[in-house]
Amino acid sequence: ERRMDSKTLLSSSLKQFAANRKAYKVTQGEGFGIAVGDEYVSTLVLTDSFWADPPVKFKGDPVVFLIARDTFGLTGSEEKSGIDALQKVAEGMSADTPYPISTTPMVRRSGAWKPLQ
């Protein structure tokens, strides 16, 4: 049995994901976007390369809604209307999608994800 610490496991998983990533589509609104792709598209938010050039321009720190394994919303911490719009989408989809993740917005500050307060 081979064991890996969580940091090594995450790193290995992200490398495998990057090697097998498929195309995804981003629909943009005013200060926010919704990405839809394969069942692993939400994993994109864990990769530093995604944040080097995100597909949506926004104000503030990155905020994501991991709506489902194949859908996530992206906006900025200073985009009140984007946060509100994505909250409605997340809540609306959570009951209908077969693989929901969360309706809680997460903000990325100093390289770490935390619930948006």
C-alpha positions in Angstrom: 0.0 0.0 0.0 1.4 3.4 -1.0 0.5 6.4 1.1 0.9 10.1 0.2 0.6 13.1 2.4 -2.2 15.5 1.4 0.1 18.1 -0.2 1.7 15.4 -2.5 -1.7 13.9 -3.3 -3.1 17.3 -4.3 -0.1 18.1 -6.4 -0.2 14.8 -8.2 -4.0 15.1 -8.8 -3.6 18.6 -10.2 -0.9 17.4 -12.6 -3.0 14.6 -13.8 -6.0 16.9 -14.2 -3.9 19.4 -16.2 -2.7 16.6 -18.5 -6.3 15.4 -19.2 -8.2 18.7 -19.1 -10.9 19.1 -21.7 -12.2 22.4 -23.1 -14.8 24.3 -21.2 -17.1 27.2 -22.0 -17.4 30.5 -20.1 -20.6 32.6 -20.3 -19.9 36.1 -19.1 -22.2 38.6 -17.4 -21.4 42.0 -15.9 -18.4 41.3 -13.6 -18.9 37.5 -13.4 -18.8 34.4 -15.4 -20.1 30.8 -15.3 -17.9 28.0 -16.5 -19.4 24.7 -17.8 -17.3 21.7 -18.8 -16.7 18.1 -18.0 -17.1 16.6 -14.6 -13.8 17.9 -13.4 -14.0 21.6 -14.5 -14.5 22.9 -11.0 -11.0 21.6 -10.2 -9.6 24.5 -12.3 -10.0 26.9 -9.4 -7.3 24.9 -7.5 -4.7 25.5 -10.1 -2.4 28.5 -9.9 -2.1 28.6 -13.7 -5.9 29.3 -14.0 -5.5 32.4 -11.8 -2.6 33.7 -13.8 -5.0 34.6 -16.6 -8.7 34.0 -15.5 -11.3 34.0 -18.3 -13.3 36.7 -16.5 -12.0 40.1 -15.5 -13.3 41.2 -12.1 -12.6 43.7 -9.2 -11.2 42.5 -5.9 -10.1 39.0 -4.8 -11.3 36.0 -6.7 -14.7 34.6 -5.6 -16.0 31.3 -6.8 -19.2 29.3 -6.4 -18.5 25.6 -6.8 -22.0 25.0 -8.0 -21.5 21.4 -9.3 -18.7 19.2 -10.5 -19.2 20.5 -14.0 -20.1 24.1 -13.3 -18.6 27.0 -11.3 -19.2 30.7 -11.1 -16.4 33.3 -10.9 -16.5 36.9 -9.8 -14.6 39.3 -7.6 -15.0 40.3 -4.0 -15.8 43.9 -5.1 -18.5 42.8 -7.6 -21.6 42.9 -5.4 -24.0 42.4 -8.4 -21.8 39.4 -9.6 -21.9 37.8 -6.2 -25.7 38.3 -5.9 -26.2 36.9 -9.5 -24.1 33.8 -8.9 -25.7 33.2 -5.5 -29.1 33.0 -7.2 -27.7 30.7 -9.9 -26.0 28.4 -7.3 -29.2 28.2 -5.2 -31.3 27.5 -8.3 -29.1 24.8 -9.7 -28.3 23.0 -6.4 -31.7 21.3 -6.4 -31.6 20.3 -10.0 -28.0 19.2 -10.7 -27.1 15.6 -10.1 -23.7 16.5 -8.6 -24.1 19.7 -6.6 -21.1 20.9 -4.5 -21.9 24.1 -2.6 -23.9 27.3 -2.7 -21.3 29.0 -0.4 -19.1 31.6 -2.1 -15.4 31.1 -1.5 -12.8 33.9 -1.7 -9.1 33.4 -2.5 -6.9 35.6 -0.4 -3.1 35.1 0.0 -3.3 31.8 -1.9 -5.9 30.2 0.4 -9.6 29.7 0.0 -12.1 30.8 2.7 -15.8 31.2 2.9 -16.8 34.8 1.8 -18.1 36.7 4.8 
